[in-house]
């Protein structure tokens, strides 16, 4: 959420951000309500000062035995006016908050201007696309043949775009989660957390998923609870309403959760196989950092995600998202896309974002630059480290053989307990 003072003083910049992110928010109404709110505050403050003065006068009159009835009537009238002003103030503040929640974050000055993913900018590529002396096959053929991925039975359980894994496939999923968590904890210095996957509405609002993305969420209507779309939501909310001492920053967490998304409006080839499923596994990285270090921390976050692909020797590229492809809450985001040879596609396997103080303001997460300083909002960052479905696609299709088997990358073999999936 953007600070109301910032919006007031930078309305043109905010209006341009709404346009660049292809969002909608009634900025004119918000500014009008803000003007009304400030006028109401001024009137209420003046009347409260008057009430205090009259109250002192009444006390003086009573103490001297004089008639104070006229002043008492005046005070009652003033109190009624204050009550009406306070009601108007609450209404104005409610309207301001509702619109504030619909205003997206301001893109960082380094973010390329564009209307869609076609305007994203290539930052770097790593590795070489694999070559085969046979025609590489897609994971949706290889997986079921090896009986490691099952689309049909999962669909009977839950409907289309759900999946189950069995045998070496289930072991591979579990092994990848353990491998990535171990890497982030032991080498990258993150602290592992295990968090709930069903959250209250205000937690979803805190990270910016609501109100904008409610259509894409799985909601438990009876309790108004939500299945998480990403571990970013519970992990970032862990420190809601807290104030850190500066020496504790940066705070770095990593955690595994299943994630749930309706993927409303997703059609076509992207829904085949493991490309876009409703329940998937993901390892997440979340950071709480000082404002002045947040963009350096973003670069380190991307490197932490990239290292996994480098270890498995999977070619990938890093893209800077253009304004039109940037999420509602992010100020800047890098997408890491791994190459899948069986379907000849670059697939997003991680998004690494800096939200600056946008989320922290919603969740009231602050820190003191020193013991005597006024608390200020932290900057929050998060990135997939990594998302399982598309990582699995790349591994299965890159390490396939002409015989229809899948070679396990050497660094993963101690976790899986196999060299080859046959």
MITIRO-882509 format. One line per 8 residues: number of its first residue (from 0); for each residue x, y, z of C-alpha. Coordinates in steps of 0.001 Angstrom, whole numbers, plus 500000, padded with zeros to 6 digits. Layout:
BEGIN
NUM = X,Y,Z; ... $
This chain:
BEGIN
0 = 500000,500000,500000; 501241,503471,499174; 501366,506153,501853; 498473,508610,501527; 500878,511560,501821; 502979,510137,498971; 499843,509718,496841; 498738,513264,497595 $
8 = 502127,514775,496744; 502850,512522,493719; 499419,512039,492176; 500731,512244,488585; 503340,509552,489306; 500736,507326,490942; 498326,507853,488047; 501055,506839,485599 $
16 = 501872,503701,487639; 498207,502643,487539; 498275,503075,483762; 501616,501282,483291; 500447,498287,485316; 497137,498194,483457; 495266,498544,486749; 492198,500496,487782 $
24 = 491752,502736,490822; 489662,505886,491287; 492491,508233,492199; 490361,511355,491783; 487828,510047,494299; 490609,509169,496739; 492113,512667,496520; 488686,514223,497050 $
32 = 488038,512012,500085; 491482,512860,501450; 490706,516579,501139; 487371,516060,502905; 489056,514006,505634; 491624,516713,506361; 488888,519373,506499; 486864,517217,508904 $
40 = 489924,516655,511106; 490534,520398,511280; 486896,521155,512182; 486795,518375,514779; 490066,519536,516353; 488787,523094,516586; 485535,521975,518204; 487370,519690,520634 $
48 = 489545,522629,521660; 486353,524668,522121; 484801,521872,524201; 487856,521767,526437; 487721,525529,526908; 483992,525471,527751; 484449,522537,530121; 487085,524520,532034 $
56 = 484761,527519,532079; 481880,525406,533456; 484114,524070,536197; 485134,527632,537136; 481516,528843,537206; 480376,525911,539360; 483273,526418,541740; 482249,530073,542240 $
64 = 478560,529153,542617; 477467,530795,539351; 474891,529492,536845; 476585,527337,534150; 473433,526049,532395; 473969,528140,529246; 477513,526860,528872; 476394,523279,529501 $
72 = 473856,523545,526668; 476562,524981,524429; 478884,522105,525282; 476196,519543,524449; 475734,521192,521051; 479480,521144,520446; 479690,517467,521488; 476929,516552,519015 $
80 = 478760,518370,516225; 481962,516503,517115; 480076,513195,517018; 478752,513957,513530; 482210,515010,512326; 483764,511804,513724; 481165,509725,511871; 481971,511574,508644 $
88 = 485672,511081,509319; 485269,507316,509741; 483319,507150,506488; 485972,509146,504609; 488825,507050,506034; 487028,503839,505082; 486619,505091,501501; 490260,506170,501342 $
96 = 491475,502788,502601; 489311,500905,500108; 490792,502822,497171; 494330,502722,498611; 494128,498918,498596; 493423,499027,494849; 496401,501206,493914; 499433,499188,492693 $
104 = 503021,499703,493718; 505160,502195,491777; 507554,500472,489334; 511225,501134,490040; 512902,503556,487641; 514984,500698,486157; 511892,498689,485103; 511360,498737,481313 $
112 = 508150,500339,480094; 505878,497950,478205; 502377,496578,477960; 502981,492817,478173; 505528,490010,478581; 506676,490712,475018; 508344,493836,476380; 510344,492003,479070 $
120 = 514092,492512,478734; 516714,489752,478632; 519338,490241,481358; 521493,487151,480798; 521488,483542,479635; 523321,480624,481187; 524204,477224,479724; 523649,475685,476319 $
128 = 520496,474042,475089; 520952,470253,475063; 521305,468366,471790; 519969,464858,471148; 520631,462189,468538; 516902,461383,468728; 513696,463384,468789; 513216,464577,472411 $
136 = 509807,463845,473860; 507500,465884,476069; 507170,465195,479788; 503457,464400,479399; 504464,461325,477380; 507565,460284,479312; 506087,460659,482813; 503055,458392,482392 $
144 = 505056,455768,480437; 507530,455483,483327; 504628,455478,485801; 506077,458419,487733; 503416,461007,486788; 499697,460275,486648; 497326,462816,485132; 494259,460617,484585 $
152 = 493821,459255,488115; 494483,462677,489657; 491794,464170,487401; 489330,461563,488642; 490144,462629,492203; 489963,466406,491835; 489186,467410,488258; 491348,468619,485397 $
160 = 494772,470200,485964; 495604,468202,489063; 498429,465655,489121; 499762,462814,491250; 503253,461336,491409; 504183,457763,492251; 507247,455613,492747; 510420,457341,491644 $
168 = 508342,460374,490610; 507135,460959,494166; 510667,460380,495449; 512025,462875,492927; 509583,465573,494073; 510437,465018,497744; 514166,464913,496949; 514081,468204,495040 $
176 = 512318,469920,497937; 514883,468615,500430; 517797,469475,498148; 516666,473068,497633; 515856,473661,501308; 519254,472261,502322; 521046,474497,499809; 519274,477660,500956 $
184 = 519818,476889,504641; 523330,475467,504632; 524941,477601,501933; 522789,480703,501455; 522088,481378,505131; 518279,481225,505192; 516315,480003,508187; 513843,477210,507458 $
192 = 510218,477737,508469; 507125,475538,508291; 503932,477556,508022; 500130,477147,507731; 498697,476901,504227; 495198,478157,505133; 495099,481855,506027; 492758,484627,507093 $
200 = 491684,487309,504633; 493847,490046,506162; 496982,487952,505584; 496171,487771,501866; 495558,491512,501867; 498889,492058,503602; 500980,490747,500713; 498733,492242,498024 $
208 = 496954,489132,496720; 493650,490666,497826; 491495,492362,496805; 492830,492185,493230; 493335,488421,492799; 490464,486889,494782; 489050,485272,491639; 492234,483192,491353 $
216 = 492166,481965,494967; 490670,478854,496530; 488446,480163,499341; 486809,478289,502210; 483606,480324,502269; 482221,479189,505636; 485266,480497,507503; 486423,483124,504966 $
224 = 489824,481423,504798; 492082,481039,501778; 494360,478271,500520; 497705,479960,499913; 498831,480675,496320; 502452,480880,497506; 504417,480558,500760; 505263,484248,500384 $
232 = 501942,485023,502092; 502315,483167,505419; 506081,483688,505680; 505936,487451,505131; 503003,487776,507543; 504992,485998,510286; 506267,489403,511450; 503051,491367,511085 $
240 = 502865,494330,513527; 506465,493835,514684; 509389,496252,514990; 512904,494871,514399; 516173,496108,515817; 518317,497080,512827; 521091,494632,513745; 518684,491729,513121 $
248 = 518330,492662,509452; 518420,491151,506935; 516118,488347,508040; 516023,485510,505499; 513532,482632,505499; 513005,479656,503263; 510137,477202,503387; 508283,474560,501433 $
256 = 504528,474532,500946; 501990,473183,498514; 500383,476078,496642; 496868,476433,495231; 495694,478542,492300; 492540,478417,490248; 494464,479809,487264; 491256,481541,486199 $
264 = 491340,482556,482571; 494257,480251,481662; 493597,478345,478477; 495350,476616,475615; 498664,474756,475453; 499882,476126,478802; 497389,473887,480627; 498788,470622,479278 $
272 = 500846,468295,481466; 502610,469996,484381; 502598,473415,482742; 499820,475021,484766; 498240,472969,487530; 495965,473949,490415; 498030,472391,493216; 501806,472461,493052 $
280 = 504867,472387,495290; 507248,475276,495755; 510216,476263,497879; 510096,479966,498713; 512678,482525,499831; 511579,485646,501742; 513687,488561,502974; 513109,491483,505361 $
288 = 515776,494117,504718; 516743,497763,505221; 515508,500141,502536; 518995,501160,501385; 520097,497550,500765; 516957,496111,499162; 518077,496203,495527; 521426,494598,496352 $
296 = 519474,491951,498259; 517273,491413,495200; 520315,490586,493059; 521527,488105,495688; 518055,486542,495828; 518136,485943,492064; 521606,484400,492334; 520386,482012,495051 $
304 = 517613,480789,492741; 519906,480562,489711; 522412,478369,491541; 519955,475478,491663; 519664,475428,487878; 523437,475728,487529; 523978,472751,489833; 521633,470668,487668 $
312 = 523225,472083,484489; 519877,473291,483163; 520084,476193,480694; 518078,479230,481714; 517650,482932,481127; 516880,485876,483428; 514325,488460,482319; 513450,491856,483786 $
320 = 509684,492215,483720; 508225,495229,481956; 505676,497433,483701; 502725,495756,481999; 503847,492297,483173; 504817,493367,486685; 502648,492140,489552; 500347,494454,491493 $
328 = 502617,494624,494573; 506110,494471,493034; 508366,497454,492358; 510732,495286,490308; 510794,491622,489337; 513127,489208,487591; 511756,486029,486051; 514072,483028,485719 $
336 = 513051,480830,482793; 514425,477321,482372; 514608,475650,478962; 512520,472513,478355; 513747,470719,475196; 510862,468253,474831; 508359,471057,474273; 510977,473591,473072 $
344 = 509838,476271,475542; 511322,478650,478079; 509358,478125,481305; 509180,480484,484267; 510555,478616,487259; 511099,481557,489619; 509941,485139,490070; 512136,487268,492334 $
352 = 510538,490530,493448; 511317,493602,495502; 508154,495104,497001; 510026,497926,498748; 507758,499034,501657; 504472,498275,499846; 503729,495032,501728; 505336,496149,504990 $
360 = 503038,499182,505137; 500005,496889,504829; 501337,494551,507524; 502940,497248,509705; 506384,495618,509724; 509040,498124,510770; 512567,498512,512110; 514501,501130,514053 $
368 = 517615,502420,512230; 518982,503022,515763; 517579,502810,519289; 516464,506448,519414; 515151,506630,515833; 511550,506597,514728; 510553,503187,513286; 510418,502960,509504 $
376 = 509037,500281,507227; 511250,497392,506128; 511529,496383,502499; 510262,492879,501706; 511466,490581,498938; 510572,487102,497839; 511497,484584,495179; 510756,481005,494212 $
384 = 513652,478807,495041; 512295,476974,492994; 508792,476052,491814; 508561,472288,491298; 506301,471633,488291; 508363,473424,485667; 511652,472394,487235; 510418,468802,486906 $
392 = 509509,469413,483260; 513024,470661,482525; 514704,467785,484388; 512578,465070,482782; 512955,466434,479251; 516643,467405,479517; 517820,464134,481057; 515765,461760,478925 $
400 = 517473,459035,476897; 516698,457360,473609; 515571,454291,475596; 512868,456332,477346; 514620,456485,480712; 515496,459566,482771; 518981,460082,484167; 519089,461604,487652 $
408 = 521547,464554,487827; 524539,463509,489902; 524116,466080,492731; 520558,464800,493286; 521377,461077,493393; 522130,460881,497149; 518637,462299,497768; 516789,460120,495255 $
416 = 518770,456921,495808; 518765,456203,492058; 520945,456945,489058; 518261,456363,486449; 514459,456217,486399; 513456,453243,484254 $
